[in-house]
Amino acid sequence: MKNQKGITLVALIFTIIVMLILVGASIMFATEGRLFERAQEAAEKTQLEVDRETLLSEVVGAYNEITGYINYDKLDENISEIEFTGENGTYTSKSGNVFYVNQITGTITAEADE
C-alpha cells in the first residue's frame, strides 16, 4: 500500500509541474504574439463598423428622392436618436468614431479609414 500512495504523490507532482510549464508557455505566447493587442484592434474595428451601419440607416432615411441628395437637415434632426453628435455631414459616435457623409453620393467615410 505504501508504494501506491508514493506513486500517486509523484504523479500529482509531475502533473502540477507539467501544468505550470503549459501555463508559462501560454502566457509567453499571449504576450509575445501580441494576442491582447490584436484582440483590442479587432474590437475597435468591430465597433467602427457597428457605428457605420447605425449611421447608414439614418443616411438612407435622410435621402431626398426629389433632389437625389442626402438632406443634412433631416439627418441632423435624427442623429441624436442614435447617440451621434454633429451636423452638416460630420458626425461622431458615442464611442468616439468620426464619420463624414457625402451629401451627393451618401458615402460614409470614417476618419480611421483615412
N, C-alpha and C positions, 0 to 999 in steps of 0.2 A: 504494500500500500504506500509506503514512503516513496518509492520510485515514481508512482503515478502522480503524486502531488508535486514532486520536483519537476517532472516533465511538464505538467500544466503551468507551473510558475515560469519555467523557461519559455514556454510557448507564449505566455502572456507578455513577458518582457520583450520577446522577439517581435510580437505583433505591434506593441507600442512603439518600438524603435522604427519599424517599417512605416508606420503611420506618420511619425514625426518627419521622416525623410520625405514622404509624399506631400505633407503639408508645406514643408520648406520649399520643395520644388514647385508646388502650385503658386505659392506667394512670389517666388522669384519669377516665374513665367508671367504672372499677372502684372508685376511692376515693370519688368524689363520689356515685356511685349506690348507695353502701352495699352493694356486692356481697359483700364479705367478711363484714359483719355479718349480712346475710341468709343467707348460707351457714352461718354459725355457729348462727343461730336455727333453721334447718332441721335441722341435725344434732342440736341439743338436743331438738327436738320429736320427731324420729325415735327417739332413744334413750329418751325418755319413753314413747312408745307401745310400743317393744320391751319395756321393763321392765313396763309394764302388762299386756301379753299374757302374759309369763312368769309374772307373779303370778296372772293369771286362771286359768292352767292348774292352779295349786296350789289356788286357791279352789274350783274345780269339784271337785277331788279331796277337799276337806275338807267338802263338802256332806253333811249328815246327812239322809238320806231320811225317817227316823222323825220327827225334830223339825221338819224343814224349814228349819233354820238352818245357818249355817256353824259348824263345830266349830273354834273357835280353838285348842284344844289340839292337834288333829291338824294344823292349818295351821302352828302354831308349831314342831311337830316337823319338818315337811318343808321349812320355809322356808330353812334353811341349805343345803340341797341345791342351791338355785337362786341361791345367793350373795346372799341378802337377810338383813337382821338386823331384829330387832324382835319384838314379841309383842302379843297381845290386840287385833289389828286395826290396829296401826300398824307399817308396815314400810318399811325403807329399802333401796334397791338399792345395788349396789356403785358405781354412777355418781352416787349422792347424791340420787336422786329419792325423795321420801317419799310413801307411799300410805296411805290409810285404807280398810279393808274393813268394810262394814256387815254385821253378823252376821245380820241378818234378811233383807235383800234380796240380799246378796252383791255389792252395788255397790262398785266400786273408784273412789275419788276421789283424784286426785293433789293434792299441796299446790300445785303450779303451776297447777292448774285454778281455785283459789280466788282 
